[in-house]
């Protein structure tokens, strides 16, 4: 059966090491039962950032509006509208909004593997 989430009802959450970022869970977690991944939407306000840290699970970022700089290892990626980036679990990444406008990031993250 399909699970619908109206954005106005999407719960907010506070991802660790994120600064000046508003994050909302669209699917998965407490919103819906998903087998493989969950989906969130993050608003990176001007000057927002994520401290350098390992990616907890395989992740895909898609910039919907604005621009973000994502550094993975020693490589800096400038993601603009509709650009995407795939990262594997454990890769070291940081994120910055170096502009004076908000950026919208759609995030899809694999559910944790059973240990």
Residue pairs with C-beta under 8 A, 6 or more apart in sequence:
3 27
3 31
3 32
3 33
5 26
5 27
5 31
5 32
7 24
7 26
7 41
10 24
10 25
10 26
10 31
10 41
11 24
11 25
11 30
11 31
12 22
12 23
12 24
12 25
13 23
13 24
13 25
13 29
13 40
14 23
15 21
15 23
15 42
15 50
16 53
17 50
17 51
17 53
18 42
18 48
18 49
18 50
19 48
19 49
19 50
19 51
20 44
20 45
20 46
20 47
20 48
20 49
21 42
21 43
21 44
21 45
21 48
21 50
22 42
22 43
22 45
23 40
23 41
23 42
23 43
24 40
24 41
24 42
25 31
25 38
25 39
25 40
26 39
26 40
26 41
27 34
27 38
27 39
28 34
28 37
28 38
28 39
28 111
29 38
31 38
34 111
35 111
36 110
36 111
37 108
37 109
37 110
37 111
38 108
38 109
38 111
39 106
39 107
39 108
39 109
40 106
40 107
40 109
41 64
41 104
41 105
41 106
41 107
42 104
42 105
42 107
43 102
43 103
43 104
44 66
44 68
44 95
44 97
44 102
44 103
44 104
44 105
45 97
45 102
46 97
46 99
46 100
46 101
46 102
47 97
47 98
48 95
48 96
48 97
48 103
49 94
49 95
49 96
49 97
50 93
50 94
50 95
50 96
51 94
52 71
52 92
52 93
52 94
53 92
53 93
53 94
54 89
54 90
54 91
54 92
54 93
55 87
55 88
55 89
55 90
55 91
55 92
55 93
56 89
56 109
56 112
57 89
57 109
57 110
57 111
57 112
57 113
58 86
58 87
58 88
58 89
58 109
58 110
59 86
59 87
59 107
59 108
59 109
59 110
60 84
60 85
60 86
60 87
60 107
60 108
60 109
61 68
61 70
61 79
61 84
61 85
61 87
61 105
61 106
61 107
62 82
62 83
62 84
62 105
62 106
62 107
62 108
63 79
63 80
63 81
63 82
63 83
63 84
63 103
63 104
63 105
63 106
64 81
64 82
64 104
64 105
64 106
65 81
65 102
65 103
65 104
66 80
66 81
66 97
66 99
66 101
66 102
66 103
66 104
67 78
67 79
67 80
67 81
67 97
67 98
67 99
67 103
68 78
68 79
68 95
68 96
68 97
68 103
68 105
69 76
69 77
69 78
69 79
69 95
69 96
69 97
69 98
70 76
70 77
70 79
70 85
70 93
70 94
70 95
71 77
71 93
71 94
71 95
71 96
72 85
72 87
72 91
72 92
72 93
73 91
73 92
77 85
79 85
87 93
89 110
95 105
97 103
